[in-house]
Amino acid sequence: MSACPVPVYVDTRKVFTQRGKVAGFVSLERLGRFRECLASETGTVQVELQFDTSDTGLRIIWGHLQAQVTVLCQRCLEPLVIALQDDIKLALLKDEAEVASLDEAYDPWICADTKLLLADLIEEQLMLCLPIVSVHEPAECSRQSGYVAGAGTGAESPAKNGTVNPFAVLKSLKESD
Ligand SMILES: [Zn+2]
């Protein structure tokens, strides 16, 4: 994959007729909304996009994205690196009214501007493929189901100074009743 950042925007008046291609990375700094879902600022997002016109005259954007980002494991609340990948198959529409007549093979992307902002489009696709719940593999999770917190091997995820497991706090509150 390319080591270049993808451009900020493509010109919709040219990119489809010229069958333009974009390949490269997008830094997480450009993906503010997506970054809010992550547990770390470090990660990679790579995309390949191809712009074309379909037989029926639709302006289509197709390609692929892959990303490696860090979220919180919903079981142990420790960082978890996950890989995301998705195929992109969009049709560029000018307004909502065009959605009704859109071929089901494409998802709509609405943009009336001549500048199609790529980070917006990529961010939306990333949000869509982000799992609702992410957990470590059982062997790698520091909270083993069926074990008392703190009694696991802890080999993979030593507790960090200052971090408090809210479930452990809740448990100790209940026990002190
Ligand atoms: Zn975990």
Backbone and ligand atoms as CSV (ligand in chain L), in Angstrom:
chain,resi,resn,atom,element,x,y,z
A,1,MET,N,N,0.838,-1.201,0.000
A,1,MET,CA,C,0.000,0.000,0.000
A,1,MET,C,C,0.878,1.257,0.000
A,2,SER,N,N,0.288,2.320,-0.455
A,2,SER,CA,C,1.032,3.575,-0.592
A,2,SER,C,C,1.354,4.200,0.755
A,3,ALA,N,N,2.477,4.887,0.812
A,3,ALA,CA,C,2.875,5.567,2.048
A,3,ALA,C,C,2.542,7.052,2.001
A,4,CYS,N,N,1.718,7.474,1.034
A,4,CYS,CA,C,1.352,8.896,0.910
A,4,CYS,C,C,0.007,9.144,1.586
A,5,PRO,N,N,-0.168,10.352,2.145
A,5,PRO,CA,C,-1.495,10.687,2.660
A,5,PRO,C,C,-2.475,10.884,1.500
A,6,VAL,N,N,-3.717,10.510,1.696
A,6,VAL,CA,C,-4.709,10.753,0.638
A,6,VAL,C,C,-5.005,12.256,0.611
A,7,PRO,N,N,-5.344,12.790,-0.556
A,7,PRO,CA,C,-5.625,14.223,-0.640
A,7,PRO,C,C,-6.848,14.608,0.204
A,8,VAL,N,N,-6.944,15.890,0.523
A,8,VAL,CA,C,-8.063,16.373,1.333
A,8,VAL,C,C,-9.384,16.179,0.581
A,9,TYR,N,N,-9.364,16.494,-0.717
A,9,TYR,CA,C,-10.596,16.332,-1.497
A,9,TYR,C,C,-10.254,15.968,-2.943
A,10,VAL,N,N,-11.260,15.472,-3.651
A,10,VAL,CA,C,-11.146,15.300,-5.100
A,10,VAL,C,C,-12.212,16.188,-5.741
A,11,ASP,N,N,-11.967,16.597,-6.968
A,11,ASP,CA,C,-12.891,17.464,-7.698
A,11,ASP,C,C,-13.886,16.576,-8.442
A,12,THR,N,N,-15.148,16.657,-8.017
A,12,THR,CA,C,-16.158,15.750,-8.588
A,12,THR,C,C,-16.438,16.047,-10.065
A,13,ARG,N,N,-16.022,17.207,-10.549
A,13,ARG,CA,C,-16.238,17.518,-11.972
A,13,ARG,C,C,-15.254,16.766,-12.859
A,14,LYS,N,N,-14.155,16.332,-12.272
A,14,LYS,CA,C,-13.106,15.691,-13.074
A,14,LYS,C,C,-12.849,14.235,-12.725
A,15,VAL,N,N,-12.927,13.927,-11.419
A,15,VAL,CA,C,-12.364,12.657,-10.957
A,15,VAL,C,C,-13.081,11.432,-11.535
A,16,PHE,N,N,-14.396,11.565,-11.799
A,16,PHE,CA,C,-15.136,10.407,-12.314
A,16,PHE,C,C,-14.876,10.195,-13.805
A,17,THR,N,N,-14.885,11.282,-14.570
A,17,THR,CA,C,-14.644,11.144,-16.007
A,17,THR,C,C,-13.188,10.751,-16.283
A,18,GLN,N,N,-12.308,11.165,-15.390
A,18,GLN,CA,C,-10.888,10.818,-15.572
A,18,GLN,C,C,-10.542,9.472,-14.929
A,19,ARG,N,N,-11.543,8.826,-14.360
A,19,ARG,CA,C,-11.360,7.540,-13.686
A,19,ARG,C,C,-10.180,7.610,-12.703
A,20,GLY,N,N,-10.259,8.585,-11.848
A,20,GLY,CA,C,-9.176,8.818,-10.892
A,20,GLY,C,C,-9.042,7.725,-9.857
A,21,LYS,N,N,-7.846,7.640,-9.310
A,21,LYS,CA,C,-7.551,6.669,-8.245
A,21,LYS,C,C,-6.877,7.393,-7.104
A,22,VAL,N,N,-7.193,6.969,-5.909
A,22,VAL,CA,C,-6.558,7.521,-4.713
A,22,VAL,C,C,-6.132,6.336,-3.860
A,23,ALA,N,N,-4.884,6.341,-3.434
A,23,ALA,CA,C,-4.426,5.288,-2.529
A,23,ALA,C,C,-3.459,5.908,-1.537
A,24,GLY,N,N,-3.612,5.535,-0.281
A,24,GLY,CA,C,-2.695,6.066,0.714
A,24,GLY,C,C,-3.260,5.913,2.109
A,25,PHE,N,N,-2.652,6.662,3.022
A,25,PHE,CA,C,-3.111,6.558,4.405
A,25,PHE,C,C,-3.836,7.835,4.811
A,26,VAL,N,N,-4.631,7.714,5.836
A,26,VAL,CA,C,-5.315,8.859,6.430
A,26,VAL,C,C,-4.930,8.866,7.903
A,27,SER,N,N,-4.349,9.968,8.373
A,27,SER,CA,C,-3.966,9.998,9.791
A,27,SER,C,C,-5.217,10.157,10.650
A,28,LEU,N,N,-5.165,9.608,11.843
A,28,LEU,CA,C,-6.326,9.667,12.743
A,28,LEU,C,C,-6.676,11.106,13.115
A,29,GLU,N,N,-5.693,12.009,13.025
A,29,GLU,CA,C,-5.961,13.423,13.308
A,29,GLU,C,C,-7.032,13.993,12.385
A,30,ARG,N,N,-7.136,13.439,11.202
A,30,ARG,CA,C,-8.124,13.930,10.241
A,30,ARG,C,C,-9.493,13.286,10.439
A,31,LEU,N,N,-9.579,12.361,11.388
A,31,LEU,CA,C,-10.816,11.588,11.555
A,31,LEU,C,C,-11.330,11.779,12.983
A,32,GLY,N,N,-11.676,13.022,13.315
A,32,GLY,CA,C,-12.014,13.372,14.699
A,32,GLY,C,C,-13.120,12.541,15.317
A,33,ARG,N,N,-14.176,12.305,14.566
A,33,ARG,CA,C,-15.340,11.591,15.107
A,33,ARG,C,C,-14.993,10.121,15.350
A,34,PHE,N,N,-14.258,9.541,14.421
A,34,PHE,CA,C,-13.841,8.146,14.546
A,34,PHE,C,C,-12.870,8.000,15.717
A,35,ARG,N,N,-11.971,8.988,15.851
A,35,ARG,CA,C,-10.954,8.941,16.897
A,35,ARG,C,C,-11.595,8.919,18.282
A,36,GLU,N,N,-12.753,9.544,18.411
A,36,GLU,CA,C,-13.456,9.552,19.700
A,36,GLU,C,C,-13.900,8.155,20.133
A,37,CYS,N,N,-13.968,7.241,19.188
A,37,CYS,CA,C,-14.376,5.865,19.505
A,37,CYS,C,C,-13.178,5.006,19.902
A,38,LEU,N,N,-11.982,5.584,19.840
A,38,LEU,CA,C,-10.773,4.790,20.040
A,38,LEU,C,C,-10.148,5.061,21.399
A,39,ALA,N,N,-9.310,4.123,21.835
A,39,ALA,CA,C,-8.656,4.245,23.132
A,39,ALA,C,C,-7.249,4.791,23.000
A,40,SER,N,N,-6.770,4.989,21.769
A,40,SER,CA,C,-5.408,5.453,21.560
A,40,SER,C,C,-5.344,6.301,20.301
A,41,GLU,N,N,-4.396,7.241,20.327
A,41,GLU,CA,C,-4.204,8.123,19.170
A,41,GLU,C,C,-3.409,7.426,18.071
A,42,THR,N,N,-2.802,6.296,18.418
A,42,THR,CA,C,-1.974,5.617,17.420
A,42,THR,C,C,-2.807,4.580,16.674
A,43,GLY,N,N,-2.537,4.492,15.397
A,43,GLY,CA,C,-3.265,3.551,14.574
A,43,GLY,C,C,-3.023,3.895,13.124
A,44,THR,N,N,-3.416,3.014,12.248
A,44,THR,CA,C,-3.222,3.270,10.819
A,44,THR,C,C,-4.523,3.046,10.076
A,45,VAL,N,N,-4.742,3.890,9.090
A,45,VAL,CA,C,-5.898,3.731,8.205
A,45,VAL,C,C,-5.378,3.834,6.773
A,46,GLN,N,N,-5.581,2.795,5.995
A,46,GLN,CA,C,-5.141,2.775,4.602
A,46,GLN,C,C,-6.367,2.622,3.706
A,47,VAL,N,N,-6.392,3.377,2.629
A,47,VAL,CA,C,-7.527,3.260,1.704
A,47,VAL,C,C,-7.054,3.228,0.253
A,48,GLU,N,N,-7.866,2.580,-0.557
A,48,GLU,CA,C,-7.698,2.629,-1.999
A,48,GLU,C,C,-9.072,2.940,-2.566
A,49,LEU,N,N,-9.172,3.983,-3.328
A,49,LEU,CA,C,-10.456,4.370,-3.914
A,49,LEU,C,C,-10.301,4.547,-5.419
A,50,GLN,N,N,-11.314,4.107,-6.125
A,50,GLN,CA,C,-11.332,4.257,-7.580
A,50,GLN,C,C,-12.627,4.989,-7.935
A,51,PHE,N,N,-12.519,5.984,-8.771
A,51,PHE,CA,C,-13.691,6.775,-9.171
A,51,PHE,C,C,-14.017,6.432,-10.615
A,52,ASP,N,N,-15.296,6.227,-10.868
A,52,ASP,CA,C,-15.658,5.770,-12.213
A,52,ASP,C,C,-17.123,6.136,-12.484
A,53,THR,N,N,-17.547,5.929,-13.715
A,53,THR,CA,C,-18.944,6.148,-14.079
A,53,THR,C,C,-19.526,4.810,-14.504
A,54,SER,N,N,-20.683,4.457,-13.930
A,54,SER,CA,C,-21.282,3.156,-14.250
A,54,SER,C,C,-21.946,3.205,-15.621
A,55,ASP,N,N,-22.377,2.043,-16.114
A,55,ASP,CA,C,-23.055,1.948,-17.414
A,55,ASP,C,C,-24.299,2.831,-17.449
A,56,THR,N,N,-24.929,2.983,-16.282
A,56,THR,CA,C,-26.152,3.777,-16.227
A,56,THR,C,C,-25.889,5.247,-15.891
A,57,GLY,N,N,-24.625,5.625,-15.872
A,57,GLY,CA,C,-24.292,7.036,-15.668
A,57,GLY,C,C,-24.099,7.459,-14.226
A,58,LEU,N,N,-24.164,6.484,-13.312
A,58,LEU,CA,C,-23.931,6.818,-11.904
A,58,LEU,C,C,-22.453,7.098,-11.674
A,59,ARG,N,N,-22.211,8.077,-10.820
A,59,ARG,CA,C,-20.821,8.339,-10.425
A,59,ARG,C,C,-20.504,7.440,-9.247
A,60,ILE,N,N,-19.637,6.492,-9.453
A,60,ILE,CA,C,-19.398,5.493,-8.406
A,60,ILE,C,C,-17.981,5.580,-7.836
A,61,ILE,N,N,-17.926,5.226,-6.562
A,61,ILE,CA,C,-16.665,5.211,-5.823
A,61,ILE,C,C,-16.549,3.815,-5.249
A,62,TRP,N,N,-15.512,3.110,-5.627
A,62,TRP,CA,C,-15.365,1.783,-5.047
A,62,TRP,C,C,-13.922,1.581,-4.628
A,63,GLY,N,N,-13.730,0.669,-3.719
A,63,GLY,CA,C,-12.386,0.442,-3.229
A,63,GLY,C,C,-12.397,-0.351,-1.949
A,64,HIS,N,N,-11.395,-0.092,-1.129
A,64,HIS,CA,C,-11.166,-0.928,0.035
A,64,HIS,C,C,-10.510,-0.087,1.110
A,65,LEU,N,N,-10.836,-0.396,2.345
A,65,LEU,CA,C,-10.111,0.254,3.429
A,65,LEU,C,C,-9.646,-0.798,4.409
A,66,GLN,N,N,-8.521,-0.516,5.044
A,66,GLN,CA,C,-8.097,-1.352,6.157
A,66,GLN,C,C,-7.453,-0.482,7.211
A,67,ALA,N,N,-7.698,-0.858,8.451
A,67,ALA,CA,C,-7.218,-0.031,9.546
A,67,ALA,C,C,-6.811,-0.923,10.706
A,68,GLN,N,N,-5.874,-0.413,11.493
A,68,GLN,CA,C,-5.513,-1.088,12.731
A,68,GLN,C,C,-5.570,-0.022,13.822
A,69,VAL,N,N,-6.478,-0.198,14.745
A,69,VAL,CA,C,-6.724,0.821,15.762
A,69,VAL,C,C,-6.880,0.170,17.138
A,70,THR,N,N,-6.817,0.994,18.168
A,70,THR,CA,C,-6.926,0.480,19.533
A,70,THR,C,C,-8.239,0.943,20.158
A,71,VAL,N,N,-8.989,-0.016,20.644
A,71,VAL,CA,C,-10.238,0.276,21.361
A,71,VAL,C,C,-10.097,-0.317,22.764
A,72,LEU,N,N,-11.111,-0.155,23.589
A,72,LEU,CA,C,-11.076,-0.788,24.907
A,72,LEU,C,C,-11.831,-2.104,24.856
A,73,CYS,N,N,-11.210,-3.114,25.433
A,73,CYS,CA,C,-11.891,-4.402,25.572
A,73,CYS,C,C,-13.078,-4.186,26.511
A,74,GLN,N,N,-14.260,-4.619,26.100
A,74,GLN,CA,C,-15.454,-4.381,26.911
A,74,GLN,C,C,-15.545,-5.310,28.114
A,75,ARG,N,N,-14.644,-6.293,28.182
A,75,ARG,CA,C,-14.673,-7.205,29.320
A,75,ARG,C,C,-13.705,-6.735,30.406
A,76,CYS,N,N,-12.444,-6.421,30.001
A,76,CYS,CA,C,-11.437,-6.071,31.019
A,76,CYS,C,C,-11.090,-4.580,31.019
A,77,LEU,N,N,-11.590,-3.831,30.037
A,77,LEU,CA,C,-11.341,-2.387,29.922
A,77,LEU,C,C,-9.859,-2.046,29.721
A,78,GLU,N,N,-9.110,-2.995,29.171
A,78,GLU,CA,C,-7.720,-2.744,28.796
A,78,GLU,C,C,-7.689,-2.520,27.280
A,79,PRO,N,N,-6.628,-1.861,26.780
A,79,PRO,CA,C,-6.559,-1.627,25.334
A,79,PRO,C,C,-6.538,-2.927,24.531
A,80,LEU,N,N,-7.116,-2.838,23.378
A,80,LEU,CA,C,-7.222,-3.992,22.481
A,80,LEU,C,C,-7.030,-3.478,21.054
A,81,VAL,N,N,-6.059,-4.049,20.347
A,81,VAL,CA,C,-5.824,-3.644,18.961
A,81,VAL,C,C,-6.720,-4.482,18.049
A,82,ILE,N,N,-7.491,-3.790,17.222
A,82,ILE,CA,C,-8.371,-4.513,16.301
A,82,ILE,C,C,-8.060,-4.102,14.869
A,83,ALA,N,N,-8.292,-5.020,13.954
A,83,ALA,CA,C,-8.114,-4.744,12.533
A,83,ALA,C,C,-9.491,-4.574,11.912
A,84,LEU,N,N,-9.624,-3.541,11.113
A,84,LEU,CA,C,-10.888,-3.304,10.404
A,84,LEU,C,C,-10.605,-3.399,8.924
A,85,GLN,N,N,-11.499,-3.981,8.187
A,85,GLN,CA,C,-11.398,-3.859,6.745
A,85,GLN,C,C,-12.772,-3.940,6.120
A,86,ASP,N,N,-12.909,-3.238,5.021
A,86,ASP,CA,C,-14.218,-3.169,4.401
A,86,ASP,C,C,-14.065,-2.809,2.928
A,87,ASP,N,N,-14.986,-3.319,2.137
A,87,ASP,CA,C,-15.059,-2.904,0.738
A,87,ASP,C,C,-15.985,-1.705,0.657
A,88,ILE,N,N,-15.653,-0.796,-0.221
A,88,ILE,CA,C,-16.445,0.419,-0.394
A,88,ILE,C,C,-17.106,0.365,-1.762
A,89,LYS,N,N,-18.398,0.640,-1.792
A,89,LYS,CA,C,-19.117,0.672,-3.057
A,89,LYS,C,C,-20.208,1.730,-2.944
A,90,LEU,N,N,-19.863,2.933,-3.303
A,90,LEU,CA,C,-20.760,4.069,-3.111
A,90,LEU,C,C,-21.136,4.692,-4.449
A,91,ALA,N,N,-22.298,5.308,-4.466
A,91,ALA,CA,C,-22.692,6.138,-5.609
A,91,ALA,C,C,-22.805,7.563,-5.104
A,92,LEU,N,N,-22.192,8.479,-5.825
A,92,LEU,CA,C,-22.235,9.881,-5.402
A,92,LEU,C,C,-23.523,10.513,-5.915
A,93,LEU,N,N,-24.329,11.002,-4.966
A,93,LEU,CA,C,-25.607,11.624,-5.316
A,93,LEU,C,C,-25.575,13.090,-4.911
A,94,LYS,N,N,-26.425,13.875,-5.593
A,94,LYS,CA,C,-26.453,15.313,-5.283
A,94,LYS,C,C,-27.360,15.620,-4.098
A,95,ASP,N,N,-28.410,14.837,-3.933
A,95,ASP,CA,C,-29.325,15.090,-2.812
A,95,ASP,C,C,-30.099,13.835,-2.435
A,96,GLU,N,N,-30.813,13.935,-1.329
A,96,GLU,CA,C,-31.596,12.822,-0.782
A,96,GLU,C,C,-32.604,12.276,-1.787
A,97,ALA,N,N,-33.140,13.163,-2.631
A,97,ALA,CA,C,-34.195,12.756,-3.571
A,97,ALA,C,C,-33.705,11.679,-4.538
A,98,GLU,N,N,-32.424,11.645,-4.777
A,98,GLU,CA,C,-31.879,10.655,-5.708
A,98,GLU,C,C,-31.728,9.266,-5.090
A,99,VAL,N,N,-31.800,9.203,-3.766
A,99,VAL,CA,C,-31.560,7.930,-3.081
A,99,VAL,C,C,-32.603,6.886,-3.463
A,100,ALA,N,N,-33.861,7.321,-3.598
A,100,ALA,CA,C,-34.961,6.400,-3.876
A,100,ALA,C,C,-34.750,5.602,-5.156
A,101,SER,N,N,-34.124,6.213,-6.135
A,101,SER,CA,C,-33.955,5.535,-7.421
A,101,SER,C,C,-32.593,4.848,-7.556
A,102,LEU,N,N,-31.873,4.769,-6.433
A,102,LEU,CA,C,-30.515,4.213,-6.492
A,102,LEU,C,C,-30.536,2.683,-6.566
A,103,ASP,N,N,-29.716,2.171,-7.436
A,103,ASP,CA,C,-29.479,0.733,-7.551
A,103,ASP,C,C,-29.013,0.204,-6.189
A,104,GLU,N,N,-29.565,-0.932,-5.768
A,104,GLU,CA,C,-29.225,-1.477,-4.450
A,104,GLU,C,C,-27.774,-1.921,-4.322
A,105,ALA,N,N,-27.102,-2.038,-5.440
A,105,ALA,CA,C,-25.703,-2.471,-5.388
A,105,ALA,C,C,-24.802,-1.410,-4.762
A,106,TYR,N,N,-25.306,-0.185,-4.671
A,106,TYR,CA,C,-24.481,0.902,-4.142
A,106,TYR,C,C,-25.131,1.540,-2.925
A,107,ASP,N,N,-24.274,1.982,-2.028
A,107,ASP,CA,C,-24.742,2.806,-0.917
A,107,ASP,C,C,-24.628,4.260,-1.352
A,108,PRO,N,N,-25.573,5.094,-0.928
A,108,PRO,CA,C,-25.517,6.500,-1.347
A,108,PRO,C,C,-24.477,7.294,-0.569
A,109,TRP,N,N,-23.818,8.204,-1.241
A,109,TRP,CA,C,-22.991,9.212,-0.577
A,109,TRP,C,C,-23.410,10.546,-1.164
A,110,ILE,N,N,-23.965,11.389,-0.310
A,110,ILE,CA,C,-24.546,12.628,-0.811
A,110,ILE,C,C,-23.571,13.784,-0.660
A,111,CYS,N,N,-23.282,14.423,-1.763
A,111,CYS,CA,C,-22.397,15.574,-1.761
A,111,CYS,C,C,-22.725,16.418,-2.987
A,112,ALA,N,N,-23.211,17.629,-2.757
A,112,ALA,CA,C,-23.572,18.500,-3.870
A,112,ALA,C,C,-22.390,19.381,-4.277
A,113,ASP,N,N,-21.408,19.447,-3.417
A,113,ASP,CA,C,-20.238,20.295,-3.663
A,113,ASP,C,C,-19.354,19.672,-4.749
A,114,THR,N,N,-18.568,20.505,-5.385
A,114,THR,CA,C,-17.610,19.962,-6.358
A,114,THR,C,C,-16.381,19.403,-5.647
A,115,LYS,N,N,-16.229,19.774,-4.367
A,115,LYS,CA,C,-15.138,19.214,-3.572
A,115,LYS,C,C,-15.687,18.064,-2.735
A,116,LEU,N,N,-15.247,16.876,-3.046
A,116,LEU,CA,C,-15.657,15.710,-2.265
A,116,LEU,C,C,-14.579,15.471,-1.202
A,117,LEU,N,N,-14.937,15.729,0.056
A,117,LEU,CA,C,-13.964,15.600,1.149
A,117,LEU,C,C,-13.773,14.124,1.488
A,118,LEU,N,N,-12.553,13.655,1.281
A,118,LEU,CA,C,-12.305,12.219,1.417
A,118,LEU,C,C,-12.306,11.749,2.870
A,119,ALA,N,N,-11.826,12.590,3.784
A,119,ALA,CA,C,-11.791,12.162,5.190
A,119,ALA,C,C,-13.208,11.895,5.714
A,120,ASP,N,N,-14.176,12.720,5.302
A,120,ASP,CA,C,-15.572,12.519,5.734
A,120,ASP,C,C,-16.090,11.157,5.275
A,121,LEU,N,N,-15.830,10.890,4.021
A,121,LEU,CA,C,-16.305,9.643,3.426
A,121,LEU,C,C,-15.639,8.434,4.094
A,122,ILE,N,N,-14.334,8.524,4.282
A,122,ILE,CA,C,-13.583,7.411,4.878
A,122,ILE,C,C,-13.990,7.215,6.337
A,123,GLU,N,N,-14.183,8.320,7.032
A,123,GLU,CA,C,-14.585,8.233,8.437
A,123,GLU,C,C,-15.932,7.523,8.585
A,124,GLU,N,N,-16.865,7.857,7.727
A,124,GLU,CA,C,-18.188,7.229,7.780
A,124,GLU,C,C,-18.074,5.714,7.552
A,125,GLN,N,N,-17.250,5.329,6.593
A,125,GLN,CA,C,-17.090,3.901,6.315
A,125,GLN,C,C,-16.429,3.181,7.488
A,126,LEU,N,N,-15.482,3.843,8.127
A,126,LEU,CA,C,-14.812,3.250,9.294
A,126,LEU,C,C,-15.788,3.064,10.453
A,127,MET,N,N,-16.636,4.092,10.660
A,127,MET,CA,C,-17.612,4.007,11.753
A,127,MET,C,C,-18.560,2.824,11.513
A,128,LEU,N,N,-18.906,2.604,10.259
A,128,LEU,CA,C,-19.844,1.538,9.929
A,128,LEU,C,C,-19.250,0.156,10.180
A,129,CYS,N,N,-17.944,0.017,10.000
A,129,CYS,CA,C,-17.372,-1.327,10.185
A,129,CYS,C,C,-16.746,-1.524,11.563
A,130,LEU,N,N,-16.853,-0.524,12.419
A,130,LEU,CA,C,-16.354,-0.664,13.787
A,130,LEU,C,C,-17.308,-1.569,14.574
A,131,PRO,N,N,-16.796,-2.641,15.172
A,131,PRO,CA,C,-17.716,-3.527,15.914
A,131,PRO,C,C,-18.353,-2.789,17.093
A,132,ILE,N,N,-19.590,-3.123,17.413
A,132,ILE,CA,C,-20.275,-2.477,18.537
A,132,ILE,C,C,-19.601,-2.881,19.843
A,133,VAL,N,N,-19.231,-4.130,19.929
A,133,VAL,CA,C,-18.552,-4.630,21.129
A,133,VAL,C,C,-17.265,-5.334,20.706
A,134,SER,N,N,-16.160,-4.958,21.327
A,134,SER,CA,C,-14.887,-5.627,21.064
A,134,SER,C,C,-14.365,-6.211,22.363
A,135,VAL,N,N,-13.946,-7.449,22.315
A,135,VAL,CA,C,-13.335,-8.068,23.495
A,135,VAL,C,C,-12.094,-8.842,23.056
A,136,HIS,N,N,-11.145,-8.990,23.984
A,136,HIS,CA,C,-9.955,-9.797,23.732
A,136,HIS,C,C,-10.360,-11.250,23.467
A,137,GLU,N,N,-9.454,-11.970,22.843
A,137,GLU,CA,C,-9.595,-13.425,22.807
A,137,GLU,C,C,-9.553,-13.897,24.269
A,138,PRO,N,N,-10.332,-14.945,24.606
A,138,PRO,CA,C,-10.394,-15.370,26.021
A,138,PRO,C,C,-9.018,-15.549,26.664
A,139,ALA,N,N,-8.066,-16.135,25.948
A,139,ALA,CA,C,-6.743,-16.397,26.534
A,139,ALA,C,C,-5.950,-15.118,26.766
A,140,GLU,N,N,-6.304,-14.045,26.053
A,140,GLU,CA,C,-5.533,-12.804,26.152
A,140,GLU,C,C,-6.187,-11.760,27.047
A,141,CYS,N,N,-7.400,-12.025,27.471
A,141,CYS,CA,C,-8.121,-11.032,28.251
A,141,CYS,C,C,-7.675,-11.108,29.707
A,142,SER,N,N,-7.457,-9.934,30.318
A,142,SER,CA,C,-6.995,-9.952,31.711
A,142,SER,C,C,-8.149,-10.211,32.673
A,143,ARG,N,N,-9.374,-10.171,32.183
A,143,ARG,CA,C,-10.498,-10.543,33.036
A,143,ARG,C,C,-11.044,-11.868,32.519
A,144,GLN,N,N,-10.603,-12.929,33.146
A,144,GLN,CA,C,-11.011,-14.263,32.722
A,144,GLN,C,C,-12.402,-14.541,33.278
A,145,SER,N,N,-13.296,-14.982,32.414
A,145,SER,CA,C,-14.638,-15.254,32.929
A,145,SER,C,C,-14.566,-16.425,33.905
A,146,GLY,N,N,-15.241,-16.300,35.013
A,146,GLY,CA,C,-15.253,-17.359,36.006
A,146,GLY,C,C,-14.158,-17.220,37.053
A,147,TYR,N,N,-13.212,-16.280,36.810
A,147,TYR,CA,C,-12.148,-16.062,37.791
A,147,TYR,C,C,-12.455,-14.803,38.584
A,148,VAL,N,N,-11.982,-14.743,39.791
A,148,VAL,CA,C,-12.104,-13.522,40.571
A,148,VAL,C,C,-11.091,-12.520,40.014
A,149,ALA,N,N,-11.493,-11.269,39.877
A,149,ALA,CA,C,-10.590,-10.254,39.347
A,149,ALA,C,C,-9.304,-10.226,40.164
A,150,GLY,N,N,-8.167,-10.222,39.467
A,150,GLY,CA,C,-6.885,-10.165,40.164
A,150,GLY,C,C,-6.287,-11.536,40.417
A,151,ALA,N,N,-7.092,-12.567,40.221
A,151,ALA,CA,C,-6.591,-13.915,40.466
A,151,ALA,C,C,-6.120,-14.602,39.183
A,152,GLY,N,N,-6.264,-13.925,38.038
A,152,GLY,CA,C,-5.827,-14.498,36.767
A,152,GLY,C,C,-4.321,-14.505,36.669
A,153,THR,N,N,-3.806,-14.979,35.562
A,153,THR,CA,C,-2.352,-15.042,35.390
A,153,THR,C,C,-1.774,-13.648,35.261
A,154,GLY,N,N,-2.511,-12.757,34.578
A,154,GLY,CA,C,-2.047,-11.383,34.429
A,154,GLY,C,C,-0.798,-11.254,33.582
A,155,ALA,N,N,-0.376,-12.305,32.944
A,155,ALA,CA,C,0.885,-12.286,32.200
A,155,ALA,C,C,0.853,-11.298,31.030
A,156,GLU,N,N,-0.274,-11.217,30.351
A,156,GLU,CA,C,-0.366,-10.374,29.166
A,156,GLU,C,C,-0.633,-8.907,29.497
A,157,SER,N,N,-1.415,-8.667,30.531
A,157,SER,CA,C,-1.857,-7.302,30.798
A,157,SER,C,C,-1.637,-6.923,32.255
A,158,PRO,N,N,-0.402,-6.593,32.609
A,158,PRO,CA,C,-0.192,-6.154,33.984
A,158,PRO,C,C,-0.972,-4.870,34.245
A,159,ALA,N,N,-1.561,-4.755,35.411
A,159,ALA,CA,C,-2.376,-3.575,35.714
A,159,ALA,C,C,-1.489,-2.339,35.708
A,160,LYS,N,N,-1.988,-1.276,35.092
A,160,LYS,CA,C,-1.218,-0.039,35.045
A,160,LYS,C,C,-1.443,0.742,36.334
A,161,ASN,N,N,-0.420,1.489,36.717
A,161,ASN,CA,C,-0.560,2.339,37.901
A,161,ASN,C,C,-1.683,3.348,37.679
A,162,GLY,N,N,-2.510,3.489,38.659
A,162,GLY,CA,C,-3.531,4.525,38.584
A,162,GLY,C,C,-4.794,4.106,37.873
A,163,THR,N,N,-4.803,2.958,37.204
A,163,THR,CA,C,-6.037,2.544,36.548
A,163,THR,C,C,-6.862,1.713,37.524
A,164,VAL,N,N,-8.139,1.952,37.493
A,164,VAL,CA,C,-9.037,1.262,38.408
A,164,VAL,C,C,-10.097,0.563,37.573
A,165,ASN,N,N,-10.274,-0.680,37.826
A,165,ASN,CA,C,-11.321,-1.421,37.139
A,165,ASN,C,C,-12.659,-1.100,37.814
A,166,PRO,N,N,-13.571,-0.430,37.099
A,166,PRO,CA,C,-14.839,-0.029,37.743
A,166,PRO,C,C,-15.648,-1.215,38.245
A,167,PHE,N,N,-15.499,-2.370,37.595
A,167,PHE,CA,C,-16.237,-3.543,38.066
A,167,PHE,C,C,-15.703,-4.003,39.423
A,168,ALA,N,N,-14.365,-3.895,39.578
A,168,ALA,CA,C,-13.744,-4.292,40.844
A,168,ALA,C,C,-14.193,-3.354,41.957
A,169,VAL,N,N,-14.294,-2.053,41.613
A,169,VAL,CA,C,-14.751,-1.068,42.598
A,169,VAL,C,C,-16.165,-1.403,43.038
A,170,LEU,N,N,-17.003,-1.674,42.045
A,170,LEU,CA,C,-18.403,-2.011,42.314
A,170,LEU,C,C,-18.490,-3.233,43.222
A,171,LYS,N,N,-17.637,-4.216,42.944
A,171,LYS,CA,C,-17.647,-5.450,43.707
A,171,LYS,C,C,-17.258,-5.168,45.169
A,172,SER,N,N,-16.216,-4.337,45.333
A,172,SER,CA,C,-15.775,-4.055,46.701
A,172,SER,C,C,-16.818,-3.249,47.467
A,173,LEU,N,N,-17.557,-2.383,46.745
A,173,LEU,CA,C,-18.632,-1.625,47.392
A,173,LEU,C,C,-19.719,-2.559,47.888
A,174,LYS,N,N,-20.047,-3.538,47.034
A,174,LYS,CA,C,-21.094,-4.485,47.408
A,174,LYS,C,C,-20.674,-5.307,48.610
A,175,GLU,N,N,-19.381,-5.711,48.617
A,175,GLU,CA,C,-18.885,-6.550,49.698
A,175,GLU,C,C,-18.838,-5.811,51.035
A,176,SER,N,N,-18.670,-4.486,50.962
A,176,SER,CA,C,-18.561,-3.715,52.196
A,176,SER,C,C,-19.911,-3.394,52.811
A,177,ASP,N,N,-20.986,-3.772,52.113
A,177,ASP,CA,C,-22.322,-3.511,52.673
A,177,ASP,C,C,-22.572,-4.342,53.926
L,1,ZN,ZN,ZN,-10.028,-7.969,27.713
